[in-house]
Amino acid sequence: MRKFRINAFAYVPVLSSDGNICLVNTYGANTDDAGKIIVFDTREGKRISRFSYWERAKFRSVFSISQDSGNEYSIVCSSGEVEDFLFDLRGNFRDEKKFRLSLWKITSYSTIIPLIEHDLEFSTKKKEPFVPQEVIDLWLSSLDRIKESVTADNSTWKAEYYRTYGRVQDRIGNYQEAIKAFHKASSLKPKIGVKKRYDYLMKHYGDQDQKGILS
């Protein structure tokens, strides 16, 4: 039997029902193997894949391996926050659209805020001048849903909330709302990273009553 060295700590390995596929979920120090899902073919004694689950779904899950009637394997991810979702053995979503839509039902601001930030960053990198209205509606409804809980929190998530809210308003052209949100975020956490954009918005869209609030 071939042996593999994993440079990380590992949870209890998971086997498929026929024993042909083994999944190892790792954690620990900052190494190439840490924080990964590593999949092995036990029949051929080889590694199939190593991928970062956390980059794809930013909440904890319990993993298992399913096998359909055509002997195709899937990695099943189960979480209390969303319905089960599937990866293939190389870490590709079986139905990414379904998974993404299910995420917006979550009420945890520690999930929603990074999710919106990811969307904003992606649309900026793609240089997409137009954001579909259905996406904007998801952003705004999700922010509205978590507002009460996050603004009652004394943690840094409150500053993160106003930063993200400001970025959404900025992205859709509501510049006065963006200025107000950036001001709140910066007053809670001065190094939240909005000052450069705030200064630009103030120069081009701010009124005299707002001038200098982040100076």
VEXFI-360953 format. One record per residue (C-alpha): x, z, y; residue number from 1. Coordinates in Angstrom, 1 decimal, decimal comma, m for minus. Example, Ala and Ser with C-alpha at 12.3 -4.5 7.8 and 13.67 -1.06 7.14 Angstrom:
% VEXFI-360953
+--------+--------+--------+-------+
:     px :     pz :     py : filum :
+--------+--------+--------+-------+
:   12,3 :    7,8 :   m4,5 :     1 :
:   13,7 :    7,1 :   m1,1 :     2 :
+--------+--------+--------+-------+
***
This chain:
% VEXFI-360953
+--------+--------+--------+-------+
:     px :     pz :     py : filum :
+--------+--------+--------+-------+
:    0,0 :    0,0 :    0,0 :     1 :
:    1,3 :   m0,9 :    3,4 :     2 :
:    1,7 :    1,9 :    6,0 :     3 :
:    1,1 :    1,6 :    9,7 :     4 :
:    2,5 :    3,9 :   12,4 :     5 :
:    0,2 :    4,7 :   15,3 :     6 :
:    1,8 :    6,2 :   18,4 :     7 :
:   m1,1 :    8,4 :   19,3 :     8 :
:   m3,4 :   11,1 :   18,0 :     9 :
:   m6,3 :    9,9 :   15,9 :    10 :
:   m9,8 :   11,1 :   15,0 :    11 :
:  m10,9 :   10,9 :   11,4 :    12 :
:  m10,8 :    7,2 :   10,3 :    13 :
:  m14,0 :    5,4 :    9,6 :    14 :
:  m14,4 :    3,2 :    6,5 :    15 :
:  m16,9 :    0,4 :    5,9 :    16 :
:  m19,3 :    1,1 :    3,0 :    17 :
:  m17,2 :   m1,2 :    0,7 :    18 :
:  m13,9 :    0,3 :    1,9 :    19 :
:  m12,6 :   m3,0 :    3,1 :    20 :
:  m12,4 :   m2,2 :    6,8 :    21 :
:  m11,0 :    0,9 :    8,4 :    22 :
:  m11,5 :    1,9 :   12,1 :    23 :
:   m9,2 :    4,4 :   13,9 :    24 :
:  m10,2 :    5,9 :   17,2 :    25 :
:   m7,1 :    7,2 :   19,1 :    26 :
:   m6,4 :    9,6 :   22,0 :    27 :
:   m3,5 :   11,4 :   23,6 :    28 :
:   m0,5 :   10,5 :   25,6 :    29 :
:   m0,1 :    7,3 :   27,7 :    30 :
:    1,1 :    5,0 :   24,9 :    31 :
:    0,1 :    1,5 :   23,9 :    32 :
:   m1,9 :    3,0 :   21,0 :    33 :
:   m3,6 :    5,8 :   22,8 :    34 :
:   m7,2 :    5,5 :   23,9 :    35 :
:   m7,8 :    2,5 :   21,6 :    36 :
:   m9,9 :    1,4 :   18,7 :    37 :
:   m7,6 :    0,1 :   16,0 :    38 :
:   m9,2 :   m1,9 :   13,2 :    39 :
:   m7,5 :   m2,6 :    9,8 :    40 :
:   m8,2 :   m4,8 :    6,8 :    41 :
:   m7,5 :   m2,6 :    3,8 :    42 :
:   m7,6 :   m5,5 :    1,4 :    43 :
:   m4,8 :   m7,4 :    3,0 :    44 :
:   m3,0 :   m4,4 :    4,5 :    45 :
:   m3,0 :   m5,8 :    8,0 :    46 :
:   m4,2 :   m4,8 :   11,5 :    47 :
:   m7,1 :   m6,9 :   12,7 :    48 :
:   m7,2 :   m5,7 :   16,3 :    49 :
:   m6,4 :   m3,0 :   18,9 :    50 :
:   m8,6 :   m2,8 :   21,9 :    51 :
:   m9,7 :   m0,4 :   24,7 :    52 :
:  m13,2 :    0,7 :   24,1 :    53 :
:  m13,2 :    2,6 :   27,4 :    54 :
:  m12,6 :   m0,5 :   29,4 :    55 :
:  m15,8 :   m2,0 :   27,9 :    56 :
:  m18,1 :    1,0 :   27,8 :    57 :
:  m17,3 :    4,0 :   30,0 :    58 :
:  m18,9 :    6,8 :   28,0 :    59 :
:  m18,2 :    8,6 :   24,8 :    60 :
:  m19,5 :    7,2 :   21,5 :    61 :
:  m19,5 :    7,8 :   17,8 :    62 :
:  m18,3 :    4,9 :   15,8 :    63 :
:  m19,4 :    3,5 :   12,4 :    64 :
:  m19,0 :    0,1 :   10,7 :    65 :
:  m22,1 :   m1,9 :    9,6 :    66 :
:  m22,2 :   m4,9 :    7,3 :    67 :
:  m25,0 :   m7,5 :    7,3 :    68 :
:  m26,3 :   m9,6 :    4,4 :    69 :
:  m23,8 :  m12,3 :    5,2 :    70 :
:  m21,0 :   m9,7 :    4,8 :    71 :
:  m20,2 :   m9,9 :    8,5 :    72 :
:  m18,9 :   m6,5 :    9,8 :    73 :
:  m19,7 :   m4,9 :   13,2 :    74 :
:  m18,5 :   m1,8 :   14,9 :    75 :
:  m21,5 :    0,3 :   15,8 :    76 :
:  m21,2 :    2,5 :   18,9 :    77 :
:  m23,7 :    5,3 :   19,2 :    78 :
:  m24,2 :    7,3 :   22,3 :    79 :
:  m26,9 :    9,6 :   23,5 :    80 :
:  m27,1 :    7,7 :   26,8 :    81 :
:  m28,0 :    4,2 :   25,6 :    82 :
:  m29,2 :    2,6 :   22,5 :    83 :
:  m26,7 :    1,6 :   19,8 :    84 :
:  m24,6 :   m1,5 :   20,6 :    85 :
:  m22,2 :   m3,6 :   18,6 :    86 :
:  m18,7 :   m5,1 :   18,8 :    87 :
:  m17,2 :   m7,5 :   16,4 :    88 :
:  m14,0 :   m6,5 :   14,7 :    89 :
:  m11,9 :   m7,8 :   17,6 :    90 :
:  m13,7 :   m5,9 :   20,2 :    91 :
:  m16,1 :   m8,5 :   21,6 :    92 :
:  m19,6 :   m7,5 :   22,4 :    93 :
:  m22,3 :   m8,9 :   20,0 :    94 :
:  m24,8 :   m8,9 :   22,9 :    95 :
:  m23,1 :   m7,9 :   26,1 :    96 :
:  m26,1 :   m8,8 :   28,3 :    97 :
:  m28,3 :   m6,4 :   26,4 :    98 :
:  m25,7 :   m3,7 :   26,6 :    99 :
:  m25,2 :   m4,2 :   30,4 :   100 :
:  m28,9 :   m4,0 :   31,1 :   101 :
:  m29,3 :   m0,8 :   29,0 :   102 :
:  m26,6 :    0,8 :   31,1 :   103 :
:  m28,7 :    0,7 :   34,2 :   104 :
:  m31,2 :    3,1 :   32,6 :   105 :
:  m28,6 :    5,9 :   32,6 :   106 :
:  m29,2 :    8,7 :   35,0 :   107 :
:  m25,6 :   10,0 :   35,0 :   108 :
:  m23,9 :    9,3 :   38,3 :   109 :
:  m20,5 :    9,5 :   36,6 :   110 :
:  m21,6 :    6,3 :   34,7 :   111 :
:  m23,6 :    4,5 :   37,4 :   112 :
:  m21,0 :    4,7 :   40,2 :   113 :
:  m18,1 :    3,2 :   38,2 :   114 :
:  m20,5 :    0,6 :   36,9 :   115 :
:  m21,4 :   m0,6 :   40,4 :   116 :
:  m17,8 :   m0,4 :   41,5 :   117 :
:  m16,9 :   m2,6 :   38,6 :   118 :
:  m19,6 :   m5,2 :   39,6 :   119 :
:  m18,4 :   m5,1 :   43,2 :   120 :
:  m14,8 :   m5,6 :   42,2 :   121 :
:  m15,7 :   m8,4 :   39,8 :   122 :
:  m17,8 :  m10,3 :   42,4 :   123 :
:  m15,0 :   m9,9 :   45,0 :   124 :
:  m12,3 :  m11,2 :   42,6 :   125 :
:  m14,5 :  m14,2 :   41,7 :   126 :
:  m15,1 :  m14,8 :   45,4 :   127 :
:  m18,8 :  m15,1 :   44,9 :   128 :
:  m20,5 :  m15,4 :   48,3 :   129 :
:  m23,9 :  m14,9 :   46,8 :   130 :
:  m25,0 :  m12,0 :   44,7 :   131 :
:  m28,3 :  m12,6 :   42,8 :   132 :
:  m31,2 :  m10,5 :   44,0 :   133 :
:  m31,8 :   m9,0 :   40,6 :   134 :
:  m28,3 :   m7,6 :   40,7 :   135 :
:  m28,8 :   m6,2 :   44,2 :   136 :
:  m32,0 :   m4,6 :   43,0 :   137 :
:  m30,2 :   m2,9 :   40,1 :   138 :
:  m27,5 :   m1,6 :   42,4 :   139 :
:  m30,0 :   m0,2 :   44,9 :   140 :
:  m32,5 :    1,2 :   42,4 :   141 :
:  m29,7 :    2,9 :   40,5 :   142 :
:  m28,2 :    4,5 :   43,6 :   143 :
:  m31,6 :    5,7 :   44,7 :   144 :
:  m32,2 :    7,2 :   41,2 :   145 :
:  m29,0 :    9,3 :   41,3 :   146 :
:  m29,0 :   10,1 :   45,0 :   147 :
:  m30,7 :   13,5 :   44,7 :   148 :
:  m28,4 :   14,8 :   41,9 :   149 :
:  m25,2 :   13,5 :   43,2 :   150 :
:  m25,6 :   14,6 :   46,8 :   151 :
:  m26,5 :   18,1 :   45,6 :   152 :
:  m23,2 :   18,2 :   43,7 :   153 :
:  m20,2 :   19,8 :   45,4 :   154 :
:  m17,7 :   17,6 :   43,5 :   155 :
:  m15,9 :   14,5 :   44,7 :   156 :
:  m18,7 :   12,4 :   43,3 :   157 :
:  m20,6 :   12,9 :   46,5 :   158 :
:  m17,9 :   11,1 :   48,4 :   159 :
:  m17,7 :    8,5 :   45,7 :   160 :
:  m21,5 :    8,0 :   46,0 :   161 :
:  m21,4 :    7,3 :   49,8 :   162 :
:  m18,3 :    5,0 :   49,4 :   163 :
:  m20,1 :    3,0 :   46,7 :   164 :
:  m23,4 :    3,0 :   48,7 :   165 :
:  m21,5 :    1,8 :   51,7 :   166 :
:  m19,8 :   m1,0 :   49,7 :   167 :
:  m23,1 :   m2,2 :   48,4 :   168 :
:  m24,6 :   m2,3 :   51,9 :   169 :
:  m21,5 :   m4,0 :   53,2 :   170 :
:  m21,7 :   m6,6 :   50,4 :   171 :
:  m25,3 :   m7,5 :   51,2 :   172 :
:  m24,7 :   m7,6 :   54,9 :   173 :
:  m26,3 :   m4,3 :   56,0 :   174 :
:  m23,3 :   m3,4 :   58,1 :   175 :
:  m24,9 :   m0,5 :   60,1 :   176 :
:  m25,8 :    1,3 :   56,9 :   177 :
:  m22,3 :    0,6 :   55,5 :   178 :
:  m20,7 :    2,2 :   58,6 :   179 :
:  m22,9 :    5,3 :   58,3 :   180 :
:  m22,1 :    5,6 :   54,5 :   181 :
:  m18,4 :    5,1 :   55,0 :   182 :
:  m18,4 :    7,8 :   57,7 :   183 :
:  m20,1 :   10,3 :   55,3 :   184 :
:  m17,7 :    9,4 :   52,5 :   185 :
:  m14,6 :    9,9 :   54,7 :   186 :
:  m15,8 :   13,1 :   56,2 :   187 :
:  m16,1 :   14,5 :   52,6 :   188 :
:  m12,9 :   13,0 :   51,4 :   189 :
:  m10,6 :   11,6 :   54,1 :   190 :
:   m8,5 :    9,5 :   51,7 :   191 :
:  m11,4 :    7,9 :   50,0 :   192 :
:  m10,1 :    4,4 :   51,0 :   193 :
:  m12,7 :    3,1 :   53,4 :   194 :
:  m11,0 :    3,4 :   56,8 :   195 :
:   m9,6 :   m0,1 :   56,9 :   196 :
:  m13,0 :   m1,7 :   56,2 :   197 :
:  m14,7 :    0,8 :   58,4 :   198 :
:  m12,4 :   m0,1 :   61,3 :   199 :
:  m13,2 :   m3,8 :   60,8 :   200 :
:  m17,0 :   m3,2 :   60,7 :   201 :
:  m16,8 :   m1,0 :   63,8 :   202 :
:  m14,9 :   m3,7 :   65,7 :   203 :
:  m17,4 :   m6,4 :   64,8 :   204 :
:  m20,7 :   m4,6 :   64,3 :   205 :
:  m20,5 :   m1,0 :   65,5 :   206 :
:  m22,2 :    0,3 :   68,6 :   207 :
:  m20,7 :    2,6 :   71,2 :   208 :
:  m22,3 :    5,8 :   69,7 :   209 :
:  m20,4 :    5,2 :   66,5 :   210 :
:  m17,0 :    4,4 :   67,9 :   211 :
:  m14,2 :    6,7 :   66,9 :   212 :
:  m15,9 :    8,7 :   64,2 :   213 :
:  m13,2 :    7,9 :   61,7 :   214 :
:  m10,3 :    7,8 :   64,2 :   215 :
+--------+--------+--------+-------+
***
